[in-house]
């Protein structure tokens, strides 16, 4: 699996950048999962526990996003820079998986 990640990310190994890119996606999934679970919870106590976990998850997402901005991995306020970064990543992914080429 690590070799696959090296090919995808064009890096020598798992890096902070690779991990940081994955965390926001996992966090968003967790946040929506907690929201669904809260609506299904049978008691107010369970809903409160889930709500606290959801809040912690949202806070973690904010910290990861701030980290990514500070490191230059994410440019939420500069669409041109973010687009260039996204295009570079897309080129890396396509070259790592030639089966996607027409």
Sine and cosine of phi, psi and omega as CSV:
sin_phi,cos_phi,sin_psi,cos_psi,sin_omega,cos_omega
0.00,0.00,-0.62,0.78,-0.02,-1.00
-0.89,0.45,-0.60,0.80,0.04,-1.00
-0.89,0.45,-0.64,0.77,0.05,-1.00
-0.87,0.49,-0.71,0.70,0.02,-1.00
-0.90,0.44,-0.61,0.79,0.05,-1.00
-0.88,0.47,-0.67,0.75,0.02,-1.00
-0.92,0.40,-0.68,0.73,-0.03,-1.00
-0.90,0.43,-0.70,0.72,-0.13,-0.99
-1.00,-0.06,-0.13,0.99,-0.03,-1.00
0.85,0.52,0.64,0.77,0.02,-1.00
-0.84,-0.55,0.18,-0.98,0.01,-1.00
-0.98,0.19,-0.35,0.94,-0.03,-1.00
-0.18,-0.98,0.01,-1.00,0.08,-1.00
-0.87,0.50,0.72,-0.69,-0.03,-1.00
-0.80,-0.60,0.17,-0.99,0.09,-1.00
-0.84,0.54,-0.62,0.78,-0.03,-1.00
-0.89,0.45,-0.70,0.72,0.00,-1.00
-0.88,0.47,-0.73,0.69,-0.01,-1.00
-0.91,0.41,-0.68,0.73,-0.02,-1.00
-0.89,0.46,-0.58,0.81,0.03,-1.00
-0.91,0.42,-0.55,0.84,-0.06,-1.00
-0.98,0.18,-0.54,0.84,-0.09,-1.00
-0.87,0.50,-0.70,0.71,0.00,-1.00
-0.87,0.49,-0.60,0.80,0.03,-1.00
-0.91,0.42,-0.70,0.72,0.02,-1.00
-0.90,0.43,-0.63,0.78,0.00,-1.00
-0.90,0.43,-0.68,0.74,0.03,-1.00
-0.89,0.45,-0.66,0.75,0.05,-1.00
-0.88,0.47,-0.69,0.72,0.02,-1.00
-0.89,0.46,-0.66,0.75,0.00,-1.00
-0.88,0.47,-0.71,0.70,0.02,-1.00
-0.93,0.36,-0.56,0.83,0.03,-1.00
-0.91,0.41,-0.67,0.74,0.06,-1.00
-0.89,0.46,-0.66,0.75,-0.01,-1.00
-0.87,0.50,-0.68,0.73,0.03,-1.00
-0.91,0.42,-0.67,0.74,-0.01,-1.00
-0.91,0.42,-0.61,0.80,0.02,-1.00
-0.87,0.49,-0.66,0.75,-0.01,-1.00
-0.94,0.35,-0.34,0.94,-0.02,-1.00
-0.99,-0.12,-0.19,0.98,-0.10,-1.00
-0.89,0.45,0.62,-0.78,-0.09,-1.00
-0.99,0.11,-0.41,0.91,-0.07,-1.00
-0.74,-0.67,0.39,-0.92,0.06,-1.00
-0.88,0.48,-0.54,0.84,0.00,-1.00
-0.91,0.42,-0.69,0.72,0.02,-1.00
-0.91,0.41,-0.68,0.74,0.03,-1.00
-0.86,0.51,-0.64,0.77,0.00,-1.00
-0.92,0.40,-0.68,0.74,0.04,-1.00
-0.87,0.48,-0.73,0.69,0.01,-1.00
-0.90,0.44,-0.65,0.76,0.02,-1.00
-0.88,0.47,-0.65,0.76,0.03,-1.00
-0.90,0.43,-0.67,0.75,0.05,-1.00
-0.89,0.45,-0.63,0.77,0.02,-1.00
-0.90,0.45,-0.68,0.73,0.03,-1.00
-0.89,0.46,-0.64,0.76,0.05,-1.00
-0.90,0.44,-0.64,0.77,0.01,-1.00
-0.90,0.44,-0.68,0.73,0.03,-1.00
-0.90,0.43,-0.65,0.76,0.04,-1.00
-0.89,0.45,-0.67,0.74,0.04,-1.00
-0.88,0.47,-0.66,0.75,0.03,-1.00
-0.86,0.51,-0.68,0.73,0.04,-1.00
-0.88,0.47,-0.66,0.75,0.02,-1.00
-0.91,0.42,-0.68,0.74,0.01,-1.00
-0.91,0.42,-0.67,0.75,0.01,-1.00
-0.88,0.47,-0.70,0.71,0.04,-1.00
-0.87,0.49,-0.69,0.73,0.04,-1.00
-0.85,0.52,-0.73,0.69,-0.03,-1.00
-0.90,0.44,-0.63,0.77,0.04,-1.00
-0.90,0.43,-0.73,0.68,-0.02,-1.00
-0.89,0.46,-0.55,0.84,0.00,-1.00
-1.00,0.08,-0.16,0.99,-0.02,-1.00
0.99,0.10,0.26,0.97,0.01,-1.00
-0.99,0.11,-0.32,0.95,-0.11,-0.99
-0.59,-0.81,0.72,-0.69,-0.07,-1.00
-0.81,-0.58,0.96,0.28,-0.09,-1.00
-0.93,0.36,-0.33,0.94,-0.06,-1.00
-0.97,-0.25,0.03,1.00,0.01,-1.00
-0.73,-0.69,1.00,-0.06,-0.10,-1.00
-0.88,0.48,-0.63,0.78,-0.02,-1.00
-0.88,0.47,-0.73,0.68,0.03,-1.00
-0.90,0.44,-0.67,0.74,0.00,-1.00
-0.90,0.43,-0.65,0.76,0.02,-1.00
-0.89,0.46,-0.67,0.74,0.04,-1.00
-0.88,0.48,-0.68,0.73,0.03,-1.00
-0.90,0.44,-0.69,0.72,0.01,-1.00
-0.90,0.44,-0.64,0.77,0.02,-1.00
-0.92,0.40,-0.63,0.77,0.05,-1.00
-0.88,0.47,-0.71,0.70,0.03,-1.00
-0.89,0.45,-0.66,0.75,0.01,-1.00
-0.88,0.48,-0.67,0.74,0.04,-1.00
-0.88,0.47,-0.64,0.77,0.03,-1.00
-0.90,0.44,-0.70,0.71,0.00,-1.00
-0.89,0.45,-0.70,0.71,-0.03,-1.00
-0.90,0.43,-0.66,0.75,0.00,-1.00
-0.94,0.34,-0.45,0.89,0.03,-1.00
-0.97,0.25,-0.43,0.90,-0.03,-1.00
-0.81,-0.59,0.98,0.21,-0.05,-1.00
-0.88,0.48,-0.22,0.98,0.01,-1.00
-0.92,0.40,-0.32,0.95,0.00,-1.00
-1.00,0.09,-0.14,0.99,0.01,-1.00
-0.97,0.23,0.64,-0.77,-0.01,-1.00
-0.93,0.37,0.00,0.00,0.00,0.00
